[in-house]
Amino acid sequence: MTALRPERDSSGVPYDEQYASYEEQGSYEEPGAFAAAVDHLADPLTDPLPGQHPSPWFRSGQPAPEPEPQFPEPEWYDPQGYARDWYGAEQRPEPEPAREPTYEELYGAYAPQPQPRPPLDDETVGLRTADTRRIVEPEPQPEPEREPERPTGGRAARRKAAKKGSPPAASRAESAAPLSRVEARRAERAKKPSAGTVISRGVGELFITIGVLMLLFVTYQLWWTNIRAHQQANGAANDLQEEWAKGKGKPGAFEPGQGFALLHIPRLDVVVPIAEGIDKSGVLDRGMVGHYNEGGTKTPMPEAKQGNFAVAGHRNTHGEPFRYINQLEPGDPIVVETQDKYFVYKMASILPQTSPGNISVIAPVPEGSGFTKPGRYITLTTCTPEFTSKYRMIVWGKMVEERPRGKGKPSALVN
């Protein structure tokens, strides 16, 4: 509603007289009508004077009537809905709250979406404290302990739970409670191992001990005995050469275990002392070669004009001087060095295997050697197969040269 317009202005002339009616002014369609109307509006005489208010209410000094309040029209109006609300009918559902429009609805589906701002680093930031440079990692929180499941049921359920490792609450309560004397005795008996367990442990420890002892024995036989025998044989050879240099040890009778010559096998790179007798502990186990000199096995010395000079030596362990005599071939030299002479033999034949009691192999004319008449021979005997003493291996040779020491070493030792 608007205020009423006064009939007169400040001049007291009615508006009807000041302005002609629309019919009197004529239509704007007439020529010059529109320009005259515009000039009439732009005339400064029609504007109020400075300091005057165009409103007649202001000039009269009367207060202007207050405008009636304007109420916004409702978004929707439903008379029937009001009637239903008034008489208790089903009420109209309230409208849903307006949601915020999405980025696509505001800016369109093809508008570029804002990109996340990249984190700042040391190169783009001028100053940064030590605390901000460290990456604070959250401390690991301990997992809450899970209470073991409590079995439901009778004795069978409790047994299954005990096997799985989660005893029921009743058993935990019993374990926390003090034990009686009988229960304590039973617990102590259960801790003690049974007789079968003790016996099995003892047998296992015995086997382990035996295995360790056997390993030590094998190590001693295959490794330590050779080292010790080589030391003793080298010592005996050095002592023998010193005696020869001093003029001692003239040919003659020798005591058992006494060294009197050196045996050279150039093909096998063997130089070993020859001692009197074939005693195992006094001669053979010390890494030396023993000369057969007792009873029916007595053989002559190399200086004899005829005969078979026979010696024995280990094939394995204790220096093993005859380990590779099976590799000798006919014609290979075998040299016996004494204080005065060198006796050079040529390998003639080999007997791979014979019984230990066959003493005919060291006879003056040995059987199986291929020799048919007496001569000056040498016989080497050792055990076979390797690491056993079940049989004997025999190698024969025939003397081809007797050379005094004054003439120097034979060609077999020089080459």
C-alpha positions as CSV (number, residue, x, y, z in Angstrom):
1,M,0.0,0.0,0.0
2,T,1.4,3.5,-1.0
3,A,0.7,6.9,0.6
4,L,-1.9,9.3,-0.9
5,R,-0.6,11.9,-3.3
6,P,-1.6,15.5,-2.3
7,E,-3.7,17.5,-4.8
8,R,-1.6,20.6,-4.7
9,D,2.2,21.3,-4.6
10,S,4.0,24.1,-2.8
11,S,2.8,26.7,-5.2
12,G,-0.8,26.0,-4.4
13,V,-1.8,25.3,-8.0
14,P,-3.6,22.0,-8.5
15,Y,-1.9,19.3,-10.4
16,D,-4.7,19.1,-12.8
17,E,-4.2,22.6,-13.9
18,Q,-0.5,22.4,-14.1
19,Y,-0.4,19.3,-16.3
20,A,-2.6,18.7,-19.2
21,S,-4.3,15.5,-19.5
22,Y,-3.1,12.8,-21.9
23,E,-5.8,13.6,-24.3
24,E,-5.0,17.3,-24.3
25,Q,-1.3,16.7,-24.7
26,G,-1.9,14.5,-27.6
27,S,-0.4,11.2,-28.4
28,Y,3.3,10.6,-28.6
29,E,2.6,9.5,-32.1
30,E,2.1,13.0,-33.2
31,P,5.2,14.7,-34.6
32,G,7.3,16.4,-31.9
33,A,5.1,15.1,-29.0
34,F,7.8,12.8,-27.6
35,A,10.5,15.5,-27.9
36,A,8.3,18.0,-26.1
37,A,7.6,15.6,-23.3
38,V,11.3,14.9,-22.9
39,D,12.1,18.6,-22.9
40,H,9.4,19.2,-20.3
41,L,11.0,16.6,-18.0
42,A,14.5,18.0,-18.4
43,D,13.4,21.6,-17.6
44,P,15.2,22.7,-14.4
45,L,12.3,24.9,-13.5
46,T,10.3,21.8,-12.7
47,D,12.9,20.5,-10.1
48,P,12.6,21.6,-6.5
49,L,14.8,24.5,-5.3
50,P,17.9,23.9,-3.3
51,G,17.1,23.2,0.3
52,Q,13.5,22.3,-0.5
53,H,12.1,18.8,-0.2
54,P,9.9,17.5,-3.0
55,S,7.5,15.9,-0.5
56,P,4.6,18.0,0.6
57,W,4.5,16.3,3.9
58,F,8.0,17.5,4.6
59,R,7.1,21.2,3.9
60,S,3.9,21.1,5.9
61,G,5.8,19.9,9.0
62,Q,3.5,17.0,9.6
63,P,5.0,13.5,10.2
64,A,4.8,11.2,7.3
65,P,2.6,8.2,7.8
66,E,4.5,5.0,8.5
67,P,4.4,2.6,5.7
68,E,2.5,-0.6,6.3
69,P,4.7,-3.6,7.0
70,Q,5.3,-5.8,4.1
71,F,5.3,-9.5,4.8
72,P,7.0,-11.8,2.4
73,E,4.8,-14.1,0.6
74,P,5.1,-17.7,1.6
75,E,6.9,-20.1,-0.7
76,W,3.9,-22.2,-1.0
77,Y,0.3,-21.9,0.2
78,D,-2.0,-24.8,0.5
79,P,-5.4,-24.0,2.1
80,Q,-6.3,-27.6,2.2
81,G,-3.0,-28.3,4.0
82,Y,-3.8,-25.7,6.7
83,A,-7.2,-27.3,7.1
84,R,-5.6,-30.7,7.5
85,D,-3.2,-29.4,10.1
86,W,-5.9,-27.6,12.0
87,Y,-8.2,-30.6,12.2
88,G,-5.5,-33.1,13.0
89,A,-5.1,-34.7,9.7
90,E,-1.8,-36.0,8.4
91,Q,0.7,-33.2,8.5
92,R,2.7,-32.1,5.5
93,P,6.4,-33.3,5.6
94,E,8.9,-30.6,6.2
95,P,11.1,-29.8,3.3
96,E,14.6,-31.2,3.2
97,P,17.4,-28.8,4.2
98,A,19.2,-27.4,1.2
99,R,22.4,-29.1,0.5
100,E,25.6,-27.3,-0.6
101,P,26.1,-27.4,-4.4
102,T,29.0,-29.4,-5.7
103,Y,31.9,-28.0,-7.6
104,E,30.6,-29.4,-10.9
105,E,27.1,-27.8,-10.3
106,L,28.7,-24.4,-9.6
107,Y,31.4,-24.2,-12.2
108,G,30.4,-26.8,-14.7
109,A,31.6,-30.3,-15.5
110,Y,34.4,-29.0,-17.7
111,A,35.8,-26.5,-15.3
112,P,39.4,-27.4,-14.0
113,Q,39.3,-28.7,-10.5
114,P,41.6,-27.2,-7.9
115,Q,44.8,-29.2,-7.4
116,P,46.2,-29.9,-4.0
117,R,49.0,-27.7,-3.0
118,P,52.3,-29.5,-2.9
119,P,54.1,-29.7,0.4
120,L,56.9,-27.3,1.0
121,D,60.5,-28.7,1.1
122,D,63.9,-27.4,2.2
123,E,64.6,-25.9,-1.2
124,T,61.5,-23.6,-1.2
125,V,61.5,-22.7,2.5
126,G,64.1,-20.3,3.7
127,L,64.0,-20.9,7.4
128,R,62.8,-23.9,9.2
129,T,63.5,-25.1,12.7
130,A,65.0,-28.5,13.6
131,D,61.7,-29.6,15.1
132,T,59.8,-29.0,11.8
133,R,62.4,-30.9,9.8
134,R,61.8,-34.1,11.8
135,I,59.0,-36.3,10.8
136,V,57.0,-37.2,13.8
137,E,55.9,-40.7,13.6
138,P,53.2,-42.0,15.9
139,E,54.4,-44.2,18.6
140,P,53.2,-47.8,18.2
141,Q,50.4,-48.5,20.6
142,P,50.6,-51.9,22.3
143,E,47.8,-54.2,21.2
144,P,45.3,-54.9,23.8
145,E,45.7,-58.4,25.4
146,R,43.0,-60.7,24.3
147,E,41.4,-62.6,27.0
148,P,41.5,-66.3,26.2
149,E,38.2,-67.8,25.1
150,R,36.4,-69.6,27.9
151,P,35.2,-73.0,26.8
152,T,31.6,-73.7,27.4
153,G,30.6,-77.2,28.3
154,G,31.8,-80.0,30.5
155,R,35.0,-81.8,31.0
156,A,35.6,-82.6,27.3
157,A,35.5,-78.9,26.4
158,R,37.9,-78.1,29.2
159,R,40.3,-80.8,27.9
160,K,40.2,-79.5,24.4
161,A,40.9,-76.0,25.6
162,A,43.9,-77.2,27.6
163,K,45.3,-78.9,24.6
164,K,45.0,-75.7,22.5
165,G,46.8,-73.7,25.1
166,S,43.9,-71.6,26.5
167,P,43.0,-73.1,29.9
168,P,39.6,-72.3,31.2
169,A,39.0,-69.7,34.0
170,A,38.5,-72.5,36.5
171,S,41.8,-74.1,35.8
172,R,43.6,-70.7,36.0
173,A,42.0,-70.1,39.3
174,E,43.1,-73.5,40.5
175,S,46.7,-72.9,39.3
176,A,46.8,-69.6,41.2
177,A,45.6,-71.3,44.3
178,P,48.3,-73.0,46.6
179,L,48.8,-76.7,46.1
180,S,48.2,-79.2,48.7
181,R,50.9,-81.7,49.8
182,V,49.6,-84.5,47.7
183,E,49.4,-82.2,44.7
184,A,52.9,-80.8,45.3
185,R,54.3,-84.4,45.4
186,R,52.6,-85.3,42.2
187,A,53.9,-82.2,40.5
188,E,57.5,-83.0,41.7
189,R,57.1,-86.6,40.4
190,A,55.9,-85.3,37.0
191,K,58.9,-83.1,36.7
192,K,61.3,-86.0,37.2
193,P,62.2,-87.9,34.0
194,S,61.1,-91.5,33.7
195,A,63.5,-94.5,33.7
196,G,63.1,-94.9,29.9
197,T,64.0,-91.3,29.4
198,V,67.1,-91.6,31.5
199,I,68.2,-94.8,29.7
200,S,67.6,-93.3,26.2
201,R,69.6,-90.2,27.2
202,G,72.4,-92.4,28.5
203,V,72.5,-94.5,25.4
204,G,72.5,-91.4,23.2
205,E,75.4,-89.8,25.1
206,L,77.3,-93.1,24.9
207,F,76.9,-93.2,21.1
208,I,78.0,-89.6,20.8
209,T,81.1,-90.3,22.9
210,I,82.0,-93.4,20.9
211,G,81.5,-91.5,17.6
212,V,83.8,-88.7,18.9
213,L,86.4,-91.2,20.0
214,M,86.3,-93.0,16.7
215,L,86.7,-89.7,14.8
216,L,89.7,-88.8,17.0
217,F,91.2,-92.3,16.4
218,V,90.9,-92.0,12.7
219,T,92.4,-88.6,12.8
220,Y,95.3,-89.9,14.8
221,Q,95.9,-92.9,12.5
222,L,95.6,-91.1,9.2
223,W,97.2,-87.8,10.1
224,W,99.1,-87.7,13.3
225,T,100.9,-91.0,12.9
226,N,102.3,-89.9,9.5
227,I,103.5,-86.6,10.9
228,R,105.2,-88.3,13.9
229,A,106.7,-91.1,11.8
230,H,108.2,-88.7,9.3
231,Q,109.8,-86.8,12.1
232,Q,111.3,-89.9,13.5
233,A,112.5,-91.2,10.2
234,N,114.1,-87.9,9.2
235,G,115.8,-87.8,12.5
236,A,117.1,-91.4,12.1
237,A,118.4,-90.5,8.6
238,N,120.2,-87.4,9.8
239,D,121.8,-89.3,12.6
240,L,123.0,-92.1,10.2
241,Q,124.5,-89.6,7.8
242,E,126.4,-87.9,10.7
243,E,127.8,-91.2,11.9
244,W,129.0,-91.9,8.4
245,A,130.6,-88.5,8.2
246,K,132.4,-89.2,11.5
247,G,133.6,-92.7,10.3
248,K,131.3,-94.7,12.6
249,G,128.9,-97.4,11.7
250,K,131.2,-99.8,9.8
251,P,129.5,-102.7,8.1
252,G,128.9,-105.6,10.5
253,A,126.3,-106.9,12.9
254,F,123.6,-104.3,13.8
255,E,121.3,-104.2,16.8
256,P,117.5,-104.6,16.3
257,G,116.1,-101.2,15.4
258,Q,119.5,-99.8,14.5
259,G,119.6,-98.0,11.1
260,F,122.4,-99.0,8.7
261,A,121.3,-97.9,5.2
262,L,119.1,-95.5,3.2
263,L,116.5,-96.7,0.6
264,H,116.0,-94.5,-2.5
265,I,113.0,-94.9,-4.9
266,P,113.4,-91.9,-7.3
267,R,110.1,-92.6,-9.1
268,L,108.1,-92.3,-5.9
269,D,110.3,-89.6,-4.4
270,V,111.0,-91.8,-1.4
271,V,114.1,-91.7,0.9
272,V,113.7,-93.8,4.0
273,P,116.2,-95.3,6.5
274,I,116.6,-99.1,6.7
275,A,116.8,-100.6,10.2
276,E,117.6,-104.0,11.5
277,G,114.5,-106.2,12.1
278,I,110.8,-105.9,11.2
279,D,109.5,-105.1,14.7
280,K,106.3,-103.1,14.4
281,S,106.7,-100.7,17.3
282,G,110.5,-100.4,17.2
283,V,111.0,-100.1,13.4
284,L,108.0,-100.0,11.1
285,D,105.8,-97.6,13.2
286,R,108.6,-95.1,13.4
287,G,108.4,-94.7,9.6
288,M,111.5,-96.8,8.7
289,V,111.9,-99.9,6.5
290,G,112.8,-103.1,8.3
291,H,115.3,-105.8,7.2
292,Y,114.2,-109.5,7.5
293,N,116.9,-111.0,9.8
294,E,115.3,-113.6,12.1
295,G,114.8,-117.3,11.8
296,G,113.4,-118.7,8.5
297,T,113.0,-115.1,7.2
298,K,116.6,-114.1,7.6
299,T,118.0,-112.6,4.4
300,P,121.6,-111.5,3.5
301,M,122.9,-107.9,3.3
302,P,123.3,-106.1,0.0
303,E,127.1,-106.7,0.2
304,A,126.6,-110.5,-0.2
305,K,127.8,-112.0,-3.5
306,Q,124.5,-113.9,-3.8
307,G,121.2,-113.7,-2.1
308,N,117.9,-111.8,-1.8
309,F,117.9,-108.6,0.3
310,A,114.3,-108.4,1.6
311,V,112.7,-105.5,3.5
312,A,109.2,-104.6,4.7
313,G,107.4,-101.3,5.2
314,H,103.9,-99.8,5.9
315,R,101.6,-99.0,3.0
316,N,99.3,-96.8,5.1
317,T,99.8,-94.7,8.2
318,H,103.1,-94.4,10.2
319,G,104.9,-92.7,7.4
320,E,103.6,-95.1,4.7
321,P,106.9,-95.4,2.7
322,F,105.5,-98.2,0.5
323,R,102.1,-96.8,-0.3
324,Y,102.6,-96.4,-4.0
325,I,105.0,-99.2,-4.8
326,N,102.2,-100.7,-7.0
327,Q,103.0,-97.9,-9.4
328,L,106.5,-99.1,-10.1
329,E,107.3,-100.4,-13.6
330,P,110.0,-102.8,-14.8
331,G,113.3,-100.9,-15.2
332,D,112.6,-98.3,-12.5
333,P,115.7,-97.9,-10.2
334,I,115.8,-98.9,-6.6
335,V,119.0,-97.7,-4.8
336,V,120.3,-98.9,-1.4
337,E,122.9,-96.5,0.1
338,T,125.3,-97.7,2.7
339,Q,128.4,-96.1,4.4
340,D,130.7,-97.2,1.6
341,K,128.7,-98.1,-1.5
342,Y,125.6,-97.5,-3.6
343,F,123.7,-100.7,-4.7
344,V,121.5,-100.0,-7.7
345,Y,118.6,-102.4,-8.6
346,K,116.2,-102.4,-11.5
347,M,112.6,-103.3,-10.8
348,A,111.8,-106.7,-12.4
349,S,108.3,-107.9,-11.5
350,I,105.4,-107.5,-9.0
351,L,103.1,-109.9,-7.2
352,P,99.9,-107.9,-6.5
353,Q,98.6,-110.2,-3.7
354,T,99.7,-113.2,-1.7
355,S,99.0,-114.6,1.8
356,P,101.0,-113.2,4.8
357,G,102.5,-116.7,5.5
358,N,104.1,-117.1,2.0
359,I,107.7,-116.8,2.9
360,S,108.9,-118.2,-0.4
361,V,108.7,-114.7,-1.9
362,I,111.9,-113.8,0.1
363,A,113.8,-117.0,-0.7
364,P,117.3,-116.8,-2.3
365,V,115.5,-117.5,-5.6
366,P,112.0,-116.1,-4.9
367,E,109.0,-118.0,-6.3
368,G,106.8,-116.0,-8.7
369,S,109.5,-113.4,-9.4
370,G,110.6,-114.9,-12.8
371,F,114.2,-115.5,-11.5
372,T,115.5,-119.0,-12.3
373,K,118.9,-119.0,-10.7
374,P,120.7,-117.5,-7.7
375,G,121.7,-113.9,-8.0
376,R,121.7,-110.6,-6.2
377,Y,118.1,-109.5,-5.7
378,I,116.0,-107.2,-3.6
379,T,112.4,-107.8,-2.3
380,L,109.9,-105.1,-1.1
381,T,106.9,-106.4,0.9
382,T,103.9,-104.4,2.2
383,C,100.2,-104.9,3.1
384,T,97.3,-104.9,0.7
385,P,94.6,-103.8,0.1
386,E,95.1,-100.3,1.4
387,F,94.2,-99.7,5.1
388,T,94.1,-103.5,5.7
389,S,96.7,-106.2,6.4
390,K,94.8,-109.1,5.0
391,Y,97.3,-109.8,2.1
392,R,100.8,-108.9,1.1
393,M,102.1,-107.2,-2.1
394,I,105.6,-108.1,-3.4
395,V,107.9,-106.2,-5.7
396,W,111.2,-107.7,-6.9
397,G,114.4,-106.1,-8.3
398,K,117.7,-107.3,-9.7
399,M,121.1,-105.6,-8.9
400,V,122.6,-103.9,-11.9
401,E,125.4,-101.8,-10.3
402,E,127.5,-101.7,-7.2
403,R,129.2,-98.2,-7.0
404,P,131.6,-97.0,-4.3
405,R,130.8,-93.7,-2.6
406,G,134.1,-92.3,-3.7
407,K,133.0,-92.4,-7.3
408,G,130.0,-90.2,-6.5
409,K,126.3,-90.8,-6.7
410,P,124.9,-93.2,-9.4
411,S,123.0,-91.7,-12.4
412,A,119.7,-92.9,-11.0
413,L,120.1,-90.4,-8.0
414,V,121.7,-87.6,-10.0
415,N,118.9,-87.4,-12.7
